[in-house]
Amino acid sequence: MKLIYLTFLSSLQTTSSSNPNLITKSLARSNLFHQIHRHCSSSTRFFSSPSSPDNAMDGASPPIHVVSTVASPFDENPASAIDAGSSLRKPLSLWPGMYHSPVTNALWEARSSIFERLLDESRNGPPQSQLLTKTPSQSRTSIVYGFSSDYILREQYRDPWNEVRIGKLLEDLDALAGTISVKHCSDDDSTTRPLLLVTASVDKMVLKRPIQVDTDVKISGAVTWVGRSSIEIRMEVTQPQEDGLVDPVVLTANFTFVARDSKTAKSAPVNRLLPETEQEKLLYQEGEARDKLRKERREEQKKAFERGWHSLHGEVDRLKSLLAEGRVFCDLPALADRDSILMRDTSLENSLICQPQQRNLHGRIFGGFLMHLAFELAFSTAYAFVGQKPCFLEVDHVDFLKPVDVGDFLRLKSCVLYTQLEDPAQPLINIEVVAHVTRPELRTSEVSNTFYFTFTVNSDALKNGLRIRNVVPATEEEARRVLERMEAEKIFA
């Protein structure tokens, strides 16, 4: 799924409390740019309802506020407020839809106040002529969820086990990463046409422990590496513990965006990055290494296509080994290993027509929504496979191959790709989810996204005798997918 971010992060202060419907069309370009530039600095946003929990059920729906500050990554000095609830009062033409989380809506609402600027002559202006050099701190942005004090917000993110819904959190991470990429790529000239920023992939989103829904949570992110036209953004979710002894970082992720010229759609250069601290320099080096590995992998895949997959990887023996038990299942089912199961017997599927409420500001289906759908299908697949509530560990890799449009017929197919049972204390369940965009009128079906999730099970369930079955492929194509995924995990480990 491609996300297109054409504009810069902006405040909603142009909509005054006396007239929240007003979006000033006659604002001079210089003043408008001043506001855009002012909000392209480090910022922290606080999400909480102004009402107390005692008033949460009185029938009113108080707005959720986002407070923006110019501060260090961990300093929080509220300055000006963005009203996340004000989207209900905006003109319909500026709505991205009300389907998404309040954090995602507030981020988009902040940009929608200058949405009309995208329709004027600046879209046809010249490209950025001179690249700027920016530091990670200039793109760093944080969001704080006031779960401890805000009953309404807490209920929006609660899952049945009193933890944060990971699917909704994925929406927010994706929306915030897009905002951060826009901050880094913005220039100091409002007459130049904006870049298209396309989400390319998400790598190694690791959950270190469950995120509780009754304690405040903070998401922070910044650009940590740039190439010629690609940007890597490091995201962190923190939730402090009462004892203060446990690392507050509960989730990390790396988002990769690529830049395109908004008029020609060709690759476009992005602003340079100057890491300042030792930690920023280390993250830059790690991003450089990941980019090198990605290029090497693409080159290997190209050679594999030219010379034949088996000759490149030398995996004929492993392929035969993987297929051996599957063939027993197919040809001699009475003799098959009862501790194993065919991959195809673990599959689930979900289909839907993509609706306007699920789009982003630019009319295509929001990538965070697709990740939300994929996660919940993967969770259900693991749940049905294990017979117990699974514990989410990682989003190993997400490829955004083709955009998904409103009205598309989307089919998501999942399966347990393989299990890793070497560690009896933490067996791993690897789930693959593939999103297909199908067009019945044209009799076509294309892969839009691929997702790889890793789950485990609660240690108490293992102590009570729960056993995880081995998953085996029945066809060479299934075996090839397993081996390719295993190789990819080695590369990005």
Backbone torsions as a table, in degrees:
resi	resn	phi	psi	omega
1	MET	NA	130.6	179.7
2	LYS	-99.7	135.5	174.2
3	LEU	-109.1	134.8	-178.2
4	ILE	-113.7	116.2	177.9
5	TYR	-113.1	108.1	-172.5
6	LEU	-100.9	-7.0	-170.2
7	THR	-133.3	177.9	-175.5
8	PHE	-107.7	156.2	179.7
9	LEU	-65.3	130.7	-173.8
10	SER	-135.5	155.4	178.0
11	SER	-83.6	154.7	174.4
12	LEU	-95.3	18.1	-180.0
13	GLN	-67.0	-12.5	177.0
14	THR	-69.6	-14.4	176.4
15	THR	-102.0	103.6	-174.5
16	SER	-75.8	160.4	-179.6
17	SER	-66.0	-25.1	179.8
18	SER	-77.6	-24.3	-179.8
19	ASN	-147.7	78.4	-174.8
20	PRO	-68.1	-13.6	179.0
21	ASN	-79.5	-15.4	-170.6
22	LEU	-76.8	124.8	168.3
23	ILE	-120.4	107.2	-167.9
24	THR	-68.3	109.0	-179.0
25	LYS	-78.2	-22.9	-175.2
26	SER	-91.6	7.6	179.6
27	LEU	-59.6	129.5	-179.1
28	ALA	-62.9	146.0	-177.9
29	ARG	-57.9	-37.6	-179.0
30	SER	-63.4	-42.7	178.8
31	ASN	-66.7	-39.7	179.0
32	LEU	-62.9	-45.2	179.3
33	PHE	-64.3	-35.4	177.9
34	HIS	-58.8	-40.9	178.6
35	GLN	-67.3	-42.3	179.5
36	ILE	-60.4	-49.3	-176.8
37	HIS	-62.2	-39.6	-178.5
38	ARG	-62.6	-30.9	-177.6
39	HIS	-95.7	6.5	174.7
40	CYS	-94.9	27.2	174.4
41	SER	-109.0	177.9	-179.2
42	SER	-57.8	141.7	-178.2
43	SER	-151.3	151.6	173.9
44	THR	-125.8	137.4	-180.0
45	ARG	-119.8	136.0	-178.7
46	PHE	-112.6	125.9	179.6
47	PHE	-106.0	114.0	174.2
48	SER	-162.4	151.3	178.7
49	SER	-83.1	141.5	179.8
50	PRO	-70.8	-14.7	-178.6
51	SER	-89.9	156.2	177.4
52	SER	-80.9	164.1	178.0
53	PRO	-58.2	-28.2	-179.4
54	ASP	-65.1	-25.4	-178.8
55	ASN	-97.8	3.5	-172.4
56	ALA	-68.8	-23.1	-174.8
57	MET	-110.6	20.2	-176.1
58	ASP	-85.9	8.5	178.0
59	GLY	97.3	-17.0	178.7
60	ALA	-85.8	158.2	176.7
61	SER	-125.0	80.5	-177.1
62	PRO	-63.7	149.4	-178.2
63	PRO	-69.9	155.9	174.5
64	ILE	-96.9	131.1	-173.7
65	HIS	-101.8	145.0	171.6
66	VAL	-115.7	123.4	-178.7
67	VAL	-107.9	123.1	-175.9
68	SER	-102.7	134.2	176.5
69	THR	-134.0	157.3	168.9
70	VAL	-100.1	108.9	-170.3
71	ALA	-156.3	175.5	172.5
72	SER	-72.0	169.5	-175.7
73	PRO	-56.4	-26.4	-174.2
74	PHE	-119.4	1.5	175.8
75	ASP	-89.6	136.0	-176.4
76	GLU	-130.8	97.6	179.1
77	ASN	-121.1	91.9	-174.3
78	PRO	-53.4	136.1	-179.5
79	ALA	-122.3	-64.9	-176.5
80	SER	-128.6	151.5	-171.5
81	ALA	-106.5	139.6	169.4
82	ILE	-111.0	124.3	-175.1
83	ASP	-88.9	104.6	-178.7
84	ALA	-68.3	-21.2	179.5
85	GLY	-82.3	-8.2	-174.3
86	SER	-73.2	-8.6	179.2
87	SER	-61.7	-22.6	179.0
88	LEU	-67.1	-20.2	-176.2
89	ARG	-105.4	2.3	-177.8
90	LYS	-82.3	155.4	174.1
91	PRO	-58.2	144.3	-176.7
92	LEU	-56.8	-31.5	-177.9
93	SER	-64.7	-17.7	-178.4
94	LEU	-102.9	1.8	180.0
95	TRP	-78.7	132.4	166.3
96	PRO	-84.7	-3.6	-176.7
97	GLY	111.3	153.7	-176.5
98	MET	-101.3	12.4	-175.3
99	TYR	-74.4	-26.8	-165.8
100	HIS	-86.5	174.3	-178.0
101	SER	-67.7	159.0	-180.0
102	PRO	-62.4	-30.3	178.2
103	VAL	-68.5	-47.7	178.0
104	THR	-59.7	-44.8	179.9
105	ASN	-61.5	-39.6	-179.2
106	ALA	-68.0	-38.8	177.5
107	LEU	-63.1	-43.3	179.7
108	TRP	-70.7	-36.9	179.2
109	GLU	-62.5	-36.1	178.8
110	ALA	-61.6	-33.5	179.4
111	ARG	-85.5	-27.8	-174.1
112	SER	-67.3	-19.2	179.2
113	SER	-65.2	-19.0	175.6
114	ILE	-116.6	21.5	-177.4
115	PHE	-60.4	-34.8	-177.8
116	GLU	-65.3	-24.9	178.0
117	ARG	-60.6	-31.0	-178.3
118	LEU	-69.1	-15.4	-177.0
119	LEU	-94.0	-5.3	-175.9
120	ASP	-94.0	-165.3	-171.1
121	GLU	-68.0	-16.1	-179.3
122	SER	-62.8	-23.7	177.1
123	ARG	-63.9	-26.2	179.8
124	ASN	-103.9	12.4	-179.8
125	GLY	-73.6	177.6	-179.7
126	PRO	-71.9	158.1	175.4
127	PRO	-72.7	165.7	176.9
128	GLN	-60.4	125.5	-173.7
129	SER	-91.9	-25.2	-176.8
130	GLN	-133.5	126.6	179.9
131	LEU	-77.5	142.3	177.1
132	LEU	-96.9	162.7	172.6
133	THR	-111.7	120.6	-177.9
134	LYS	-122.1	158.3	177.3
135	THR	-100.0	159.9	176.5
136	PRO	-57.0	-33.6	-178.5
137	SER	-64.4	-25.1	-179.2
138	GLN	-72.8	-20.7	177.7
139	SER	-106.1	-7.7	-174.5
140	ARG	-63.8	131.7	-179.7
141	THR	-139.3	142.9	179.4
142	SER	-129.6	150.3	175.1
143	ILE	-130.5	131.4	178.2
144	VAL	-112.8	128.5	176.7
145	TYR	-98.7	119.5	-179.7
146	GLY	-85.4	59.2	-176.9
147	PHE	-62.0	-33.8	-174.8
148	SER	-66.3	-25.7	-175.9
149	SER	-117.5	-12.0	-174.5
150	ASP	-111.8	104.0	-177.2
151	TYR	-66.6	-41.2	-176.5
152	ILE	-64.9	-48.2	179.6
153	LEU	-62.2	-41.1	-179.3
154	ARG	-60.5	-42.7	-179.4
155	GLU	-66.6	-29.6	179.2
156	GLN	-69.0	-23.4	-176.6
157	TYR	-111.1	0.6	-175.6
158	ARG	-78.1	137.4	171.5
159	ASP	-104.7	176.5	-175.5
160	PRO	-63.4	-15.3	-178.0
161	TRP	-106.1	20.4	177.1
162	ASN	61.2	33.8	173.8
163	GLU	-119.4	169.8	178.8
164	VAL	-73.5	135.9	176.0
165	ARG	-68.6	113.3	-176.5
166	ILE	-63.3	-35.8	-179.7
167	GLY	-58.3	-43.8	179.1
168	LYS	-69.0	-34.2	177.8
169	LEU	-65.7	-35.0	177.2
170	LEU	-62.2	-38.1	176.0
171	GLU	-58.5	-47.3	-176.6
172	ASP	-67.0	-40.0	178.3
173	LEU	-61.3	-42.3	-179.2
174	ASP	-66.4	-43.2	179.7
175	ALA	-65.1	-41.0	-179.4
176	LEU	-69.4	-39.0	177.5
177	ALA	-61.1	-38.1	177.0
178	GLY	-64.0	-41.2	177.4
179	THR	-62.0	-42.2	-179.3
180	ILE	-64.7	-40.4	178.5
181	SER	-64.0	-37.2	177.4
182	VAL	-63.8	-42.6	179.2
183	LYS	-58.2	-46.1	-176.6
184	HIS	-66.4	-37.6	-173.3
185	CYS	-85.4	-9.0	-179.8
186	SER	-68.8	147.5	177.3
187	ASP	-112.9	-173.2	-177.3
188	ASP	-101.2	21.5	-177.3
189	ASP	-130.0	108.5	-176.6
190	SER	-73.3	-7.4	-179.6
191	THR	-88.5	-13.9	179.8
192	THR	-80.2	150.7	-179.0
193	ARG	-77.2	144.0	-176.8
194	PRO	-74.8	160.2	176.6
195	LEU	-85.0	154.0	166.6
196	LEU	-88.8	126.3	178.8
197	LEU	-111.9	116.1	-171.1
198	VAL	-110.8	127.4	176.1
199	THR	-68.9	121.5	-179.1
200	ALA	-95.2	-44.6	-177.3
201	SER	-164.8	164.7	170.3
202	VAL	-126.8	128.2	-177.0
203	ASP	-121.6	136.3	170.0
204	LYS	49.6	63.1	169.1
205	MET	-85.2	107.1	-170.8
206	VAL	-111.4	125.5	175.2
207	LEU	-99.0	116.9	-176.1
208	LYS	-82.3	-30.3	176.0
209	ARG	-161.5	161.3	-179.8
210	PRO	-58.4	147.4	-180.0
211	ILE	-100.4	115.9	-177.7
212	GLN	-76.9	144.2	-173.5
213	VAL	-91.6	-4.9	-179.9
214	ASP	-104.0	9.2	178.0
215	THR	-123.6	142.0	-177.8
216	ASP	-57.6	145.8	-178.4
217	VAL	-128.7	145.1	178.2
218	LYS	-128.9	133.0	172.7
219	ILE	-109.7	130.1	177.2
220	SER	-129.3	150.1	178.2
221	GLY	-158.7	156.2	177.4
222	ALA	-159.2	157.4	173.4
223	VAL	-70.1	129.4	-177.8
224	THR	-116.8	-15.7	178.8
225	TRP	-157.5	145.0	173.4
226	VAL	-136.7	145.5	169.6
227	GLY	-105.9	-150.4	177.9
228	ARG	-67.8	-48.8	-177.5
229	SER	-131.0	10.8	-179.3
230	SER	-119.0	153.3	-175.4
231	ILE	-135.1	134.1	173.2
232	GLU	-113.1	134.4	-176.6
233	ILE	-121.3	128.3	178.6
234	ARG	-96.4	125.2	179.8
235	MET	-114.6	140.6	176.8
236	GLU	-134.0	137.9	172.7
237	VAL	-112.2	126.4	-178.9
238	THR	-120.9	145.0	175.3
239	GLN	-145.0	99.6	-177.6
240	PRO	-60.3	144.9	176.2
241	GLN	-97.3	153.9	-176.4
242	GLU	-61.8	-38.1	-177.5
243	ASP	-75.7	-16.9	179.2
244	GLY	71.4	5.9	-176.8
245	LEU	-93.3	-21.4	-176.2
246	VAL	-93.2	141.9	177.1
247	ASP	-55.4	123.3	-177.4
248	PRO	-69.8	-16.4	-179.6
249	VAL	-73.1	117.5	-177.5
250	VAL	-106.4	-18.5	-178.7
251	LEU	-152.3	139.1	174.7
252	THR	-130.6	153.9	179.6
253	ALA	-158.3	153.0	174.8
254	ASN	-121.1	119.0	176.6
255	PHE	-103.1	137.4	176.3
256	THR	-116.7	128.0	176.2
257	PHE	-117.3	151.8	171.9
258	VAL	-123.2	148.4	-175.7
259	ALA	-102.2	139.5	176.5
260	ARG	-130.0	147.3	173.5
261	ASP	-68.0	129.1	-174.1
262	SER	-69.0	-14.6	-179.8
263	LYS	-102.0	-43.1	-175.9
264	THR	-97.5	-15.4	-177.9
265	ALA	66.2	11.8	177.2
266	LYS	-86.8	161.3	178.1
267	SER	-56.0	136.7	-177.0
268	ALA	-127.9	142.1	178.8
269	PRO	-71.4	152.9	-179.1
270	VAL	-118.3	163.5	178.9
271	ASN	-57.5	147.2	-179.7
272	ARG	-75.2	164.0	-179.5
273	LEU	-123.4	134.5	178.5
274	LEU	-120.9	95.2	177.1
275	PRO	-66.6	142.0	-175.3
276	GLU	-109.7	-50.1	-176.6
277	THR	-85.6	167.3	178.1
278	GLU	-62.6	-38.5	178.9
279	GLN	-64.9	-41.7	178.6
280	GLU	-64.6	-37.9	178.2
281	LYS	-66.8	-37.8	177.9
282	LEU	-65.3	-44.6	178.6
283	LEU	-63.8	-35.2	177.6
284	TYR	-63.7	-43.7	178.9
285	GLN	-63.6	-39.9	178.0
286	GLU	-64.8	-40.4	177.0
287	GLY	-63.9	-39.7	177.4
288	GLU	-62.0	-41.4	179.5
289	ALA	-66.2	-40.9	178.3
290	ARG	-64.0	-40.1	178.7
291	ASP	-63.5	-39.8	178.4
292	LYS	-63.7	-41.9	178.4
293	LEU	-63.9	-40.1	178.6
294	ARG	-61.4	-42.5	179.6
295	LYS	-65.6	-41.0	178.1
296	GLU	-63.9	-38.5	179.6
297	ARG	-66.2	-42.1	177.7
298	ARG	-61.6	-38.9	179.3
299	GLU	-66.7	-39.0	177.0
300	GLU	-63.5	-42.1	179.3
301	GLN	-64.2	-37.1	177.7
302	LYS	-64.5	-44.3	178.1
303	LYS	-65.5	-36.5	179.2
304	ALA	-62.2	-40.7	179.3
305	PHE	-65.6	-37.3	-177.4
306	GLU	-74.8	-37.4	-173.6
307	ARG	-103.9	-9.6	-176.8
308	GLY	102.6	134.1	-171.6
309	TRP	-60.3	-44.3	-174.7
310	HIS	-66.7	-40.7	-176.8
311	SER	-65.2	-32.6	-179.7
312	LEU	-74.0	-48.0	-172.1
313	HIS	-87.6	-16.9	-178.6
314	GLY	57.3	39.6	-174.0
315	GLU	-108.4	24.7	-177.5
316	VAL	-61.1	-43.5	-178.6
317	ASP	-66.5	-42.6	178.3
318	ARG	-65.0	-36.8	178.7
319	LEU	-63.1	-45.6	179.3
320	LYS	-64.0	-38.5	180.0
321	SER	-64.5	-42.6	178.7
322	LEU	-63.2	-37.6	-175.2
323	LEU	-80.9	-16.9	-173.4
324	ALA	-58.1	-52.1	-176.8
325	GLU	-70.1	-34.4	177.7
326	GLY	-62.8	-35.9	179.5
327	ARG	-70.6	-31.6	174.0
328	VAL	-64.2	-42.0	177.0
329	PHE	-58.2	-42.3	-175.5
330	CYS	-76.8	-39.6	-172.9
331	ASP	-97.8	-31.6	-177.7
332	LEU	-133.8	64.2	-172.4
333	PRO	-59.1	-29.9	-179.8
334	ALA	-68.2	-21.4	-178.4
335	LEU	-101.7	3.7	-176.0
336	ALA	-69.1	152.7	178.8
337	ASP	-68.0	120.6	-177.6
338	ARG	-71.5	-13.9	177.2
339	ASP	-89.2	6.0	178.1
340	SER	-120.1	164.1	178.9
341	ILE	-148.4	145.7	177.9
342	LEU	-69.9	143.4	179.2
343	MET	-55.3	-42.6	-175.9
344	ARG	-65.8	-21.1	179.6
345	ASP	-83.8	0.2	176.8
346	THR	-103.8	2.3	-168.9
347	SER	-80.6	148.6	170.7
348	LEU	-132.5	164.7	-178.7
349	GLU	-147.5	147.8	176.9
350	ASN	-137.6	136.3	-179.8
351	SER	-129.0	146.0	177.5
352	LEU	-159.6	157.4	169.8
353	ILE	-93.2	126.2	-177.2
354	CYS	-70.8	124.6	-172.4
355	GLN	-100.9	158.5	179.0
356	PRO	-59.1	-30.7	-179.1
357	GLN	-66.8	-13.8	-177.4
358	GLN	-100.4	8.8	-176.6
359	ARG	-86.6	166.6	172.6
360	ASN	-96.8	-169.8	-176.5
361	LEU	-62.4	-20.9	-173.1
362	HIS	-110.7	18.2	166.8
363	GLY	91.7	-5.4	178.1
364	ARG	-103.9	161.9	-175.6
365	ILE	-68.1	130.5	-175.4
366	PHE	-61.9	127.7	-179.3
367	GLY	-60.3	-35.4	177.5
368	GLY	-64.0	-34.0	176.4
369	PHE	-65.3	-40.2	177.6
370	LEU	-64.7	-41.8	176.9
371	MET	-64.6	-36.6	176.8
372	HIS	-60.2	-49.3	178.4
373	LEU	-60.1	-46.1	-177.1
374	ALA	-64.3	-40.7	-179.8
375	PHE	-63.3	-45.2	-177.0
376	GLU	-67.2	-33.2	175.0
377	LEU	-69.7	-40.4	177.8
378	ALA	-64.0	-42.1	178.2
379	PHE	-60.6	-44.2	179.0
380	SER	-63.6	-38.5	179.1
381	THR	-63.4	-45.8	178.3
382	ALA	-65.7	-38.3	179.3
383	TYR	-61.7	-48.0	-179.6
384	ALA	-66.9	-30.7	-178.4
385	PHE	-75.4	-43.0	-175.1
386	VAL	-83.7	-36.9	-173.6
387	GLY	84.9	7.1	176.6
388	GLN	-139.3	162.0	175.6
389	LYS	-60.5	121.0	178.1
390	PRO	-78.4	158.9	177.6
391	CYS	-110.3	118.3	-178.7
392	PHE	-71.6	137.2	177.9
393	LEU	-117.5	-52.0	-171.5
394	GLU	-147.0	149.8	156.7
395	VAL	-99.7	104.0	-171.7
396	ASP	-68.9	-43.2	-178.2
397	HIS	-165.9	141.3	174.8
398	VAL	-130.4	125.1	174.0
399	ASP	-104.6	127.4	174.1
400	PHE	-100.6	99.6	-171.2
401	LEU	-94.2	-45.6	-177.5
402	LYS	-137.6	147.6	178.7
403	PRO	-71.7	156.4	176.0
404	VAL	-117.1	128.8	-175.0
405	ASP	-106.9	159.3	173.5
406	VAL	-57.8	132.9	-179.0
407	GLY	94.5	-11.8	178.8
408	ASP	-67.9	146.7	175.2
409	PHE	-91.9	106.5	-173.4
410	LEU	-102.9	129.8	177.1
411	ARG	-121.2	124.2	177.2
412	LEU	-109.1	124.7	-178.5
413	LYS	-119.0	130.7	-177.3
414	SER	-125.7	158.7	172.4
415	CYS	-161.1	161.1	168.8
416	VAL	-78.8	111.2	-175.9
417	LEU	-71.5	-46.5	173.8
418	TYR	-167.1	164.5	176.1
419	THR	-117.9	153.1	176.8
420	GLN	-120.4	109.5	-170.4
421	LEU	-112.5	12.6	-177.4
422	GLU	-64.3	-36.7	178.9
423	ASP	-97.5	104.1	-177.0
424	PRO	-64.9	-20.2	-179.9
425	ALA	-80.3	-21.4	179.9
426	GLN	-148.5	76.4	174.6
427	PRO	-66.4	143.9	-177.1
428	LEU	-110.8	139.2	179.8
429	ILE	-119.3	113.5	-176.6
430	ASN	-99.4	118.1	-175.9
431	ILE	-108.0	134.4	173.2
432	GLU	-109.5	131.9	173.9
433	VAL	-124.6	125.4	179.2
434	VAL	-117.6	126.6	178.4
435	ALA	-99.4	124.2	179.5
436	HIS	-111.7	131.7	170.0
437	VAL	-94.5	113.3	-177.9
438	THR	-109.2	142.9	177.6
439	ARG	-126.9	93.6	-176.5
440	PRO	-56.4	-36.0	-179.1
441	GLU	-62.0	-34.5	-178.0
442	LEU	-98.5	-4.0	-177.7
443	ARG	56.6	47.3	-179.6
444	THR	-127.0	155.3	175.4
445	SER	-148.9	124.5	-178.0
446	GLU	-127.6	145.3	175.7
447	VAL	-76.3	124.5	178.6
448	SER	-96.3	-45.1	-176.8
449	ASN	-144.0	149.3	169.2
450	THR	-125.0	138.8	-176.8
451	PHE	-129.3	142.3	176.4
452	TYR	-130.2	117.7	-178.3
453	PHE	-116.0	147.5	176.1
454	THR	-121.7	130.4	178.4
455	PHE	-125.0	161.7	168.1
456	THR	-134.5	-167.4	179.2
457	VAL	-128.1	160.8	-179.7
458	ASN	-64.1	138.1	-177.6
459	SER	-61.7	-31.1	178.8
460	ASP	-63.9	-36.5	178.4
461	ALA	-65.2	-36.9	178.1
462	LEU	-67.3	-37.8	178.3
463	LYS	-65.2	-28.0	-179.7
464	ASN	-87.3	10.6	172.8
465	GLY	98.9	8.6	178.7
466	LEU	-66.5	133.9	178.7
467	ARG	-121.7	137.0	178.5
468	ILE	-96.0	130.0	-177.6
469	ARG	-81.7	151.9	174.2
470	ASN	-78.3	139.1	-179.4
471	VAL	-107.2	129.4	-176.0
472	VAL	-124.5	142.7	176.3
473	PRO	-79.7	153.3	178.8
474	ALA	-108.9	-14.4	-178.4
475	THR	-128.4	161.8	178.4
476	GLU	-64.5	-34.9	179.4
477	GLU	-64.5	-41.1	177.1
478	GLU	-65.1	-42.9	178.8
479	ALA	-62.2	-38.8	178.7
480	ARG	-63.2	-41.5	178.6
481	ARG	-61.6	-39.4	179.1
482	VAL	-63.9	-48.4	-178.1
483	LEU	-65.0	-40.4	178.9
484	GLU	-62.8	-39.5	-179.6
485	ARG	-68.5	-39.9	177.3
486	MET	-61.4	-40.8	178.3
487	GLU	-66.1	-39.6	179.5
488	ALA	-64.1	-37.8	178.8
489	GLU	-63.7	-36.3	177.6
490	LYS	-65.3	-39.5	-177.6
491	ILE	-66.2	-44.3	-173.7
492	PHE	-100.0	14.0	179.0
493	ALA	-64.9	NA	NA
